[in-house]
Amino acid sequence: MLPPPFVRQMQAQLGQEYDAFEAALLLDAPVSVRDNPLKVPAAPAPEGEQVPWHPLGRYLAQRPSFTLDPRFQAGAYYVQEASSMFLHEVLRQHASDVDRPLRVLDFCAAPGGKSTLIASFLSGLQQPALLVSNEVIRARVGVLRENLEKWGYPSVAVGSADADDWSALPNYFDIVVTDAPCSGEGMFRKDPDAITEWSIPHVEFCAGRQRRILAGAVQALAPGGLLIYSTCTYNAIENEAHAQWLCSEFGMDALHLDFDASWGIVRSSGEGLHFYPHRVRGEGFFIAAFRKHEGPTPKTNAPAAFKVVKPVAKNQWPQLYTMVKPDIDLRFYQTPTGEVLALPAEWEDSYKSLDRVLKNKWFGTNMGEFKGKDFIPSHALAQSTLVEPNLPSLELTREQALLYLKKEVFDLPDSAPKGWVLVRYEGLNLGWIKALPNRMNNYLPAERRIRMEVK
């Protein structure tokens, strides 16, 4: 049962449409996925009707077992709620014509839906772009990193910083996306617990937290930069009130967002957009965009070195370059625990600046580690778009792929290459095996092993 104060709120907000809204909450939530342009068309996501506001978004007729789909495990697509894919349309309208390298911050990034969407958008630009995916709750950073590694975008940083921490790096980012933690009204039919947790005091608590996050986001945004704010709520306290506050408190300019009338989106005051489940094939969602006033951008001097990671010896670079695509300018660093990181050279100074702010952080692509004279490649490298495509590889059947993903062994054909081998499914890299004369070793990380029974 919906909380009576919520019912009164939505009746006042929707008027005669309320009954249709309430009826929609009794229906099953739509299932939607978004293809990865860095890996599709090698293996497209399951077929379905296109999400109107995203060229790579698809609705599925029913929810399959994503865990048991090797294409999902390889990062060919992401399972994302359709309404939130409208972020792509905001970026298309207000960030497509840039003529300079971009620094982009996803302020509240876990589990990674919007970060992977942003990475896909950035990969289509003419200029290079750095994506910084930040998650305040440190326990959620692991799943964020896993999803970004699976997506394969190399110019990325993952970490955890509180809103106040960004005072150390003011006026730095060209785009800041803030999908703020909220009271979850728009997720009632997907998450029944959100109904029991909802209350007016909880809404007000969320609104206070959102303002603190937004203040940090504005501080991190460069003059002339783009701020995108979204929630999965309907109420004005968490949405329109914040839009008005951004304009009055910080002098932000609300940006107009276009959409096709047939999409069913509702424009609110202050140029924000509402997505209601009785009008769109998606969950409840609000999104608005703002431009920070132009002004001088103070120069940020990067530190001379990272705090703990050290450069890899130059005599080891040739061996590392055999593992990645040719003609990519990289810088190689090593963590205190031995992992080798590959950082795109154009962002080396930016990574050093971020090193001062981010906690529990990870930069670039984890390539693996040296064991004596040997190099042990990492799972992240196998799934990255940096990896050399012509390394020894083996195409697996679905049955073999699922055995690999359960971290089991299987018989290799006599023609299989020996040594380090990339195993693939429908052309997509799943990870590494080491093929020896009489056996094979499965190098899937134990924490990535699927435990669901294979049917």
C-alpha positions as CSV (number, residue, x, y, z in Angstrom):
1,M,0.0,0.0,0.0
2,L,1.3,3.5,-0.9
3,P,1.8,5.9,2.0
4,P,-1.2,8.2,2.3
5,P,1.1,11.4,2.3
6,F,2.6,10.1,-1.0
7,V,-0.8,9.5,-2.5
8,R,-1.9,13.1,-1.6
9,Q,1.4,14.5,-3.0
10,M,0.9,12.7,-6.3
11,Q,-2.8,13.5,-6.6
12,A,-1.9,17.2,-6.2
13,Q,0.9,16.8,-8.8
14,L,-0.9,14.7,-11.4
15,G,-4.6,15.7,-11.0
16,Q,-6.8,13.5,-13.2
17,E,-3.8,11.4,-14.3
18,Y,-3.3,10.0,-10.8
19,D,-5.4,6.9,-11.3
20,A,-3.5,5.9,-14.4
21,F,-0.2,6.5,-12.4
22,E,-1.3,4.3,-9.5
23,A,-2.4,1.6,-11.9
24,A,1.0,1.7,-13.7
25,L,2.7,0.9,-10.3
26,L,0.9,-2.4,-10.2
27,L,2.4,-3.5,-13.6
28,D,5.7,-5.3,-14.0
29,A,8.6,-2.9,-14.6
30,P,9.9,-2.9,-18.2
31,V,13.3,-4.6,-18.9
32,S,15.8,-2.6,-20.9
33,V,19.4,-2.9,-21.9
34,R,21.9,-0.6,-23.5
35,D,24.5,-1.8,-26.0
36,N,28.2,-1.0,-25.6
37,P,29.4,0.7,-28.8
38,L,33.0,-0.1,-27.9
39,K,32.2,-3.8,-28.2
40,V,29.0,-4.0,-30.3
41,P,28.5,-4.9,-33.3
42,A,30.7,-7.8,-32.4
43,A,27.9,-9.1,-30.2
44,P,24.7,-7.1,-30.0
45,A,22.5,-7.3,-27.0
46,P,19.3,-9.3,-27.2
47,E,17.0,-7.8,-29.8
48,G,14.1,-5.6,-28.8
49,E,12.2,-2.4,-29.4
50,Q,14.4,0.7,-29.3
51,V,14.3,3.1,-26.3
52,P,13.1,6.3,-28.0
53,W,15.8,8.6,-26.5
54,H,18.8,6.3,-26.8
55,P,20.0,4.8,-30.1
56,L,21.5,1.8,-28.4
57,G,18.8,1.2,-25.7
58,R,16.5,-1.7,-26.2
59,Y,13.4,-3.0,-24.4
60,L,13.2,-6.8,-23.9
61,A,10.0,-8.7,-24.0
62,Q,11.0,-10.6,-20.9
63,R,13.8,-10.7,-18.4
64,P,16.4,-13.3,-19.3
65,S,19.1,-14.7,-17.0
66,F,21.7,-12.1,-17.6
67,T,24.2,-13.9,-15.3
68,L,24.2,-16.8,-17.7
69,D,24.7,-14.7,-20.8
70,P,28.4,-14.6,-21.8
71,R,27.8,-11.5,-23.8
72,F,26.7,-9.7,-20.6
73,Q,29.7,-10.9,-18.7
74,A,31.9,-9.7,-21.6
75,G,30.5,-6.1,-21.4
76,A,28.5,-6.2,-24.6
77,Y,25.6,-4.5,-22.9
78,Y,24.4,-3.0,-19.6
79,V,21.1,-3.6,-17.9
80,Q,19.7,-0.1,-17.3
81,E,16.4,1.4,-16.5
82,A,15.1,3.1,-19.7
83,S,14.1,6.5,-18.2
84,S,17.6,7.1,-16.9
85,M,19.1,6.6,-20.4
86,F,17.8,10.1,-21.2
87,L,21.1,11.3,-19.9
88,H,22.5,10.5,-23.4
89,E,20.0,12.9,-24.9
90,V,21.1,15.7,-22.5
91,L,24.7,15.1,-23.4
92,R,23.9,15.0,-27.1
93,Q,22.1,18.3,-27.0
94,H,24.6,20.2,-24.8
95,A,28.0,18.5,-25.1
96,S,28.4,17.1,-28.7
97,D,30.0,20.1,-30.3
98,V,33.1,20.4,-28.0
99,D,36.4,21.1,-29.7
100,R,38.7,20.4,-26.8
101,P,39.5,17.5,-24.5
102,L,36.9,17.0,-21.8
103,R,37.1,16.1,-18.1
104,V,33.9,14.6,-16.9
105,L,32.9,13.8,-13.3
106,D,30.1,11.3,-12.4
107,F,29.6,12.5,-8.9
108,C,27.5,9.6,-7.5
109,A,28.4,6.8,-9.8
110,A,27.8,3.3,-8.3
111,P,26.8,0.8,-9.6
112,G,27.9,2.3,-13.0
113,G,24.8,2.7,-15.2
114,K,25.4,6.3,-15.9
115,S,29.2,6.0,-16.0
116,T,29.1,3.4,-18.7
117,L,26.5,5.5,-20.6
118,I,28.8,8.5,-20.3
119,A,31.8,6.5,-21.4
120,S,29.9,5.4,-24.5
121,F,29.0,9.0,-25.3
122,L,32.6,10.2,-24.8
123,S,34.0,7.4,-27.0
124,G,32.1,8.9,-29.9
125,L,33.5,12.4,-29.6
126,Q,36.3,13.7,-31.8
127,Q,38.3,14.9,-28.8
128,P,39.7,12.7,-26.0
129,A,37.9,12.7,-22.8
130,L,38.6,11.6,-19.2
131,L,35.8,10.1,-17.1
132,V,36.1,10.2,-13.3
133,S,33.6,8.0,-11.6
134,N,33.2,8.9,-8.0
135,E,31.2,7.1,-5.3
136,V,30.9,8.5,-1.8
137,I,30.0,5.2,-0.2
138,R,33.3,3.3,-0.2
139,A,31.7,-0.1,0.0
140,R,30.1,0.5,-3.4
141,V,33.3,1.3,-5.2
142,G,34.1,-2.3,-6.0
143,V,31.0,-3.0,-8.1
144,L,31.5,0.4,-9.8
145,R,35.1,-0.5,-10.8
146,E,34.0,-4.0,-11.9
147,N,31.3,-2.6,-14.3
148,L,33.7,0.0,-15.7
149,E,36.4,-2.6,-16.3
150,K,33.8,-4.8,-18.1
151,W,32.8,-1.8,-20.2
152,G,36.4,-1.4,-21.4
153,Y,36.8,2.4,-21.6
154,P,40.5,3.2,-20.9
155,S,40.5,6.9,-19.9
156,V,38.9,6.4,-16.5
157,A,39.5,7.0,-12.9
158,V,37.4,5.3,-10.1
159,G,37.4,6.4,-6.5
160,S,35.7,7.7,-3.5
161,A,35.5,11.3,-2.4
162,D,33.0,13.2,-0.3
163,A,31.3,16.4,-1.6
164,D,33.6,18.6,0.5
165,D,36.8,16.9,-0.8
166,W,36.4,18.6,-4.2
167,S,37.4,21.9,-2.7
168,A,40.9,20.7,-3.4
169,L,40.2,20.7,-7.1
170,P,37.8,23.6,-7.8
171,N,36.7,24.7,-11.3
172,Y,38.2,21.6,-12.8
173,F,35.6,19.6,-14.8
174,D,33.8,20.5,-18.0
175,I,30.8,18.3,-17.2
176,V,29.5,17.1,-13.8
177,V,26.7,14.5,-13.7
178,T,25.0,14.2,-10.3
179,D,22.4,11.4,-10.0
180,A,21.9,12.1,-6.4
181,P,20.8,9.6,-3.7
182,C,17.1,10.2,-3.2
183,S,13.9,9.0,-1.5
184,G,13.4,6.5,-4.3
185,E,9.8,7.3,-5.2
186,G,10.4,6.4,-8.8
187,M,11.5,2.9,-7.9
188,F,8.4,1.9,-5.9
189,R,7.3,-0.9,-8.3
190,K,10.9,-2.3,-8.7
191,D,11.8,-2.0,-5.0
192,P,9.0,-2.6,-2.5
193,D,11.4,-1.7,0.4
194,A,11.5,1.9,-1.0
195,I,7.8,2.2,-0.1
196,T,8.2,1.2,3.5
197,E,11.2,3.5,3.9
198,W,9.4,6.5,2.4
199,S,8.3,9.4,4.6
200,I,8.2,13.1,4.5
201,P,11.0,13.4,7.0
202,H,13.1,11.0,4.8
203,V,12.4,13.2,1.7
204,E,13.5,16.2,3.6
205,F,16.7,14.4,4.8
206,C,17.5,13.4,1.2
207,A,16.9,16.9,0.1
208,G,19.5,18.2,2.6
209,R,22.0,15.7,1.5
210,Q,21.4,16.5,-2.2
211,R,22.1,20.2,-1.6
212,R,25.4,19.4,0.0
213,I,26.3,17.2,-2.9
214,L,25.2,19.8,-5.4
215,A,27.3,22.5,-3.7
216,G,30.3,20.2,-4.1
217,A,29.4,19.5,-7.7
218,V,29.2,23.3,-8.6
219,Q,32.5,23.9,-6.9
220,A,34.2,21.2,-9.0
221,L,32.6,22.5,-12.3
222,A,34.6,24.8,-14.5
223,P,33.3,28.2,-15.6
224,G,31.0,27.6,-18.6
225,G,30.7,23.9,-17.6
226,L,27.6,21.7,-17.8
227,L,25.9,20.3,-14.7
228,I,23.3,17.6,-15.0
229,Y,21.2,16.8,-12.0
230,S,18.8,13.8,-11.8
231,T,16.9,11.8,-9.2
232,C,14.5,8.8,-9.3
233,T,11.8,10.9,-7.5
234,Y,8.7,12.9,-8.3
235,N,8.5,15.5,-5.5
236,A,9.3,19.2,-5.9
237,I,11.4,19.2,-2.7
238,E,14.1,17.0,-4.3
239,N,13.7,18.3,-7.8
240,E,12.3,21.7,-8.8
241,A,13.3,23.3,-5.5
242,H,16.9,22.3,-6.2
243,A,16.7,23.6,-9.7
244,Q,15.6,27.0,-8.4
245,W,18.2,26.9,-5.7
246,L,21.1,26.2,-8.2
247,C,20.0,29.3,-10.2
248,S,19.5,31.6,-7.3
249,E,22.4,30.5,-5.1
250,F,25.0,29.9,-7.7
251,G,23.8,31.9,-10.7
252,M,23.5,28.8,-12.8
253,D,21.5,29.0,-16.1
254,A,18.8,26.3,-16.6
255,L,19.1,24.8,-20.0
256,H,16.3,23.9,-22.3
257,L,16.0,20.2,-23.1
258,D,14.2,19.1,-26.3
259,F,12.2,15.9,-26.7
260,D,9.6,14.5,-29.0
261,A,6.0,14.9,-27.8
262,S,5.3,11.3,-28.5
263,W,7.8,10.2,-25.8
264,G,5.4,11.1,-23.0
265,I,7.9,13.2,-21.0
266,V,6.5,16.1,-18.9
267,R,8.3,19.4,-18.7
268,S,8.2,21.0,-15.3
269,S,8.9,24.5,-14.1
270,G,12.6,25.5,-14.4
271,E,13.1,23.3,-17.6
272,G,13.3,20.0,-15.7
273,L,11.8,16.9,-17.1
274,H,9.6,14.3,-15.4
275,F,9.2,10.7,-16.4
276,Y,6.1,9.0,-15.1
277,P,5.5,5.3,-15.5
278,H,2.0,5.7,-16.8
279,R,3.3,8.0,-19.6
280,V,6.7,6.4,-20.5
281,R,7.9,2.9,-20.7
282,G,10.2,3.3,-17.8
283,E,10.5,4.2,-14.1
284,G,10.0,7.5,-12.3
285,F,12.8,9.9,-13.1
286,F,13.6,13.6,-13.1
287,I,16.5,15.3,-14.9
288,A,17.6,18.9,-15.5
289,A,20.7,20.6,-16.9
290,F,22.5,23.8,-16.0
291,R,25.3,26.0,-17.4
292,K,27.8,27.6,-15.0
293,H,28.6,31.2,-15.9
294,E,31.7,31.9,-17.9
295,G,34.7,33.3,-16.1
296,P,38.4,32.8,-15.6
297,T,39.5,29.3,-15.0
298,P,42.4,29.2,-12.5
299,K,45.3,27.0,-13.7
300,T,45.7,23.8,-11.8
301,N,49.3,22.7,-11.3
302,A,49.6,19.0,-11.2
303,P,51.8,17.4,-8.5
304,A,55.2,16.2,-9.8
305,A,54.5,12.6,-8.8
306,F,51.8,10.3,-7.5
307,K,51.6,9.6,-3.8
308,V,52.4,5.9,-3.9
309,V,52.5,4.5,-7.5
310,K,55.9,4.6,-9.2
311,P,56.9,4.6,-12.9
312,V,57.6,1.2,-14.4
313,A,61.2,0.9,-15.5
314,K,61.6,1.9,-19.2
315,N,63.3,-1.4,-20.0
316,Q,60.0,-3.2,-19.2
317,W,57.9,-1.0,-21.5
318,P,58.5,-3.0,-24.7
319,Q,57.1,-6.2,-23.1
320,L,54.0,-4.2,-21.9
321,Y,53.5,-2.7,-25.4
322,T,53.2,-6.2,-26.9
323,M,49.9,-6.5,-24.9
324,V,48.2,-3.4,-26.1
325,K,47.1,-2.0,-29.5
326,P,49.9,-0.3,-31.4
327,D,50.2,3.5,-31.7
328,I,48.6,4.2,-28.3
329,D,50.6,6.6,-26.1
330,L,50.6,5.2,-22.6
331,R,52.4,5.8,-19.3
332,F,53.0,2.7,-17.1
333,Y,53.0,2.9,-13.3
334,Q,53.2,0.2,-10.6
335,T,51.3,0.1,-7.4
336,P,52.9,-0.9,-4.1
337,T,51.3,-4.4,-4.4
338,G,52.8,-4.9,-7.9
339,E,49.9,-4.1,-10.3
340,V,50.9,-2.3,-13.5
341,L,48.6,0.5,-14.5
342,A,48.3,1.8,-18.1
343,L,47.4,5.5,-18.2
344,P,46.6,7.4,-21.5
345,A,49.5,9.8,-21.8
346,E,47.3,12.9,-22.4
347,W,45.7,12.5,-18.9
348,E,48.9,11.8,-16.9
349,D,48.8,15.2,-15.2
350,S,45.1,15.0,-14.6
351,Y,45.5,11.6,-12.8
352,K,48.2,13.2,-10.6
353,S,45.8,16.0,-9.7
354,L,43.0,13.5,-8.9
355,D,45.5,11.6,-6.8
356,R,45.2,14.4,-4.2
357,V,41.3,14.1,-4.0
358,L,40.2,10.5,-4.6
359,K,40.3,7.8,-1.9
360,N,40.2,4.1,-2.5
361,K,41.1,4.9,-6.1
362,W,41.9,3.2,-9.3
363,F,43.4,4.8,-12.4
364,G,43.4,3.7,-16.0
365,T,43.7,0.0,-16.9
366,N,45.2,-2.6,-14.6
367,M,47.4,-4.6,-17.0
368,G,48.7,-7.2,-14.7
369,E,51.9,-7.8,-12.8
370,F,55.5,-9.0,-13.3
371,K,56.5,-12.3,-11.8
372,G,60.3,-12.4,-12.3
373,K,60.8,-12.1,-16.0
374,D,57.2,-13.2,-16.8
375,F,54.2,-10.9,-17.1
376,I,50.9,-12.1,-15.7
377,P,48.1,-10.3,-17.6
378,S,45.0,-9.1,-15.7
379,H,41.3,-9.8,-16.3
380,A,40.8,-6.0,-16.7
381,L,43.3,-5.9,-19.6
382,A,41.4,-8.8,-21.3
383,Q,38.2,-6.7,-21.2
384,S,39.7,-3.4,-22.0
385,T,39.6,-1.9,-25.5
386,L,43.4,-1.3,-25.0
387,V,44.2,-5.0,-25.4
388,E,46.0,-6.1,-28.6
389,P,43.3,-7.9,-30.7
390,N,45.8,-10.1,-32.4
391,L,47.1,-11.9,-29.3
392,P,46.6,-15.7,-29.3
393,S,42.9,-16.4,-28.8
394,L,40.4,-19.1,-28.7
395,E,36.7,-18.9,-29.6
396,L,34.4,-20.8,-27.2
397,T,31.0,-22.3,-27.5
398,R,28.3,-21.1,-25.1
399,E,28.8,-24.3,-23.0
400,Q,32.6,-23.7,-22.9
401,A,32.1,-20.0,-22.1
402,L,29.9,-20.8,-19.2
403,L,32.4,-23.4,-17.9
404,Y,35.0,-20.7,-18.1
405,L,32.8,-18.2,-16.2
406,K,32.3,-20.8,-13.5
407,K,36.1,-20.9,-13.3
408,E,36.2,-24.5,-14.4
409,V,38.4,-26.3,-16.9
410,F,37.4,-27.9,-20.2
411,D,39.1,-29.8,-23.0
412,L,40.9,-27.6,-25.5
413,P,41.1,-28.5,-29.2
414,D,44.5,-29.8,-30.4
415,S,44.8,-26.6,-32.5
416,A,44.5,-24.3,-29.5
417,P,47.6,-22.0,-29.1
418,K,49.8,-22.5,-26.1
419,G,50.7,-20.0,-23.4
420,W,48.6,-17.0,-22.5
421,V,45.4,-17.2,-24.6
422,L,42.4,-14.8,-24.7
423,V,39.2,-16.8,-24.6
424,R,36.3,-15.3,-26.5
425,Y,32.6,-15.7,-27.1
426,E,31.1,-14.4,-30.3
427,G,34.3,-12.3,-30.7
428,L,34.1,-10.8,-27.3
429,N,37.0,-11.3,-24.8
430,L,35.9,-13.1,-21.6
431,G,39.4,-13.4,-20.0
432,W,42.6,-15.4,-20.0
433,I,43.6,-19.0,-19.8
434,K,47.1,-20.4,-19.8
435,A,47.3,-23.4,-22.1
436,L,50.0,-25.9,-21.1
437,P,51.0,-29.1,-22.9
438,N,48.8,-31.3,-20.8
439,R,46.3,-29.0,-19.2
440,M,44.9,-25.5,-19.0
441,N,44.7,-23.0,-16.2
442,N,41.6,-20.8,-15.9
443,Y,42.7,-17.2,-14.8
444,L,39.2,-15.8,-14.2
445,P,39.4,-13.9,-10.9
446,A,37.6,-15.9,-8.2
447,E,35.4,-12.9,-7.3
448,R,34.1,-12.8,-10.9
449,R,33.1,-16.5,-10.9
450,I,29.4,-17.1,-11.6
451,R,27.8,-19.4,-9.0
452,M,24.3,-19.7,-10.6
453,E,23.4,-23.2,-11.8
454,V,23.8,-23.4,-15.6
455,K,20.7,-24.6,-17.3
